[in-house]
Every structure is written in structure tokens, then in C-alpha cells.
Amino acid sequence: MKYQEFYGTVSEQLKCEFEQEGPNIEQAAEYCAASVRSGRVIHVFGCGHSQMFAMEVFYRAGGLVPVNALLIPHLALFPKAKLSTMQERIEGFADKYLELEDTDARDTMIIVSISGRNAAVIDMALAAKKIGMKVVALVSRQFAGSPPSRHSSGKNLMDTADVVIDI
């Protein structure tokens, strides 16, 4: 049955995640814990479907309070998905948005992007690093390693992060 095949695939992926990404997850947790202990926040950013990661950890009953979801309307799938696709490829927007936020070197920035190739996520990572934040990237290493960067630096999100978690 297909549901059993699905269960087997998901179980195997979770097993690999725990075995291979454990040290990276622990390092990311240390960065986040240090931010919270110092009275600061964890910023979470993504474009398109990756905005859901920020939504999942922000403003949840019983959830971690010091989380700042960077939910930029121009990068959301609603009301026009194609607008999100166009906007995430434009340099010089996401980093300017970060200037509107209360940020500090003691903050942690989590950025989610399967490909890690678009300008918005790279701009956000570079801006966070310039402030002095630790940057955690959630990417697909397999996919992110193949398409070329769409950022003028030629970098991928993986190249800018302090720790990378393969999702």
C-alpha cells in the first residue's frame, strides 16, 4: 500500500537526518539558546513556501516566545505566487527590510531555502552576518549544490552560514 511506502520513506529520511545532521542541529540549538539567554531573539526567514518555517515557530500557543518571523508580504505566496518568485530574485530588498527590525549581534538568524540560490536569502544572510548574528541555513545540500547562484556575489546560502542543516 502507498501509505506504508510513504511511512517507510519518511522514517528513513528522519533516521538519516538524526544520524547525519545531529551535530549541526546541536550547534544551531546552541546559537538559538545563547540568543534567548542574552535576552535577544531568533529571527526566521524564508521566501515562498519556506515562509511556512517561520510561521511554524512564531506566535504558537506554548511555543518559544522570542522568535521574530520575518514575513515579508512581497515574498509570500499569497496573493500572487508569481510575485514571490520574481521578488526573491531581486537583490537589495531583503537586507533593507532587515534594517527595519530591532536587531543585534546576539540574535540568531535562521534562513530556509531549498536551493539557497536566490538573492533574497543571500542578501538576508549577508546582512545578518554584517550585524554579527550567527546564521543557520536550512537547505537541501543535494539541490543547492547544483543550480548556479542568482546573487551577484556568486554565493549560495550555504556559503554564508555559520551552520548548515540539510533538510
Disulfide bonds with the S-S distance in Angstrom:
none
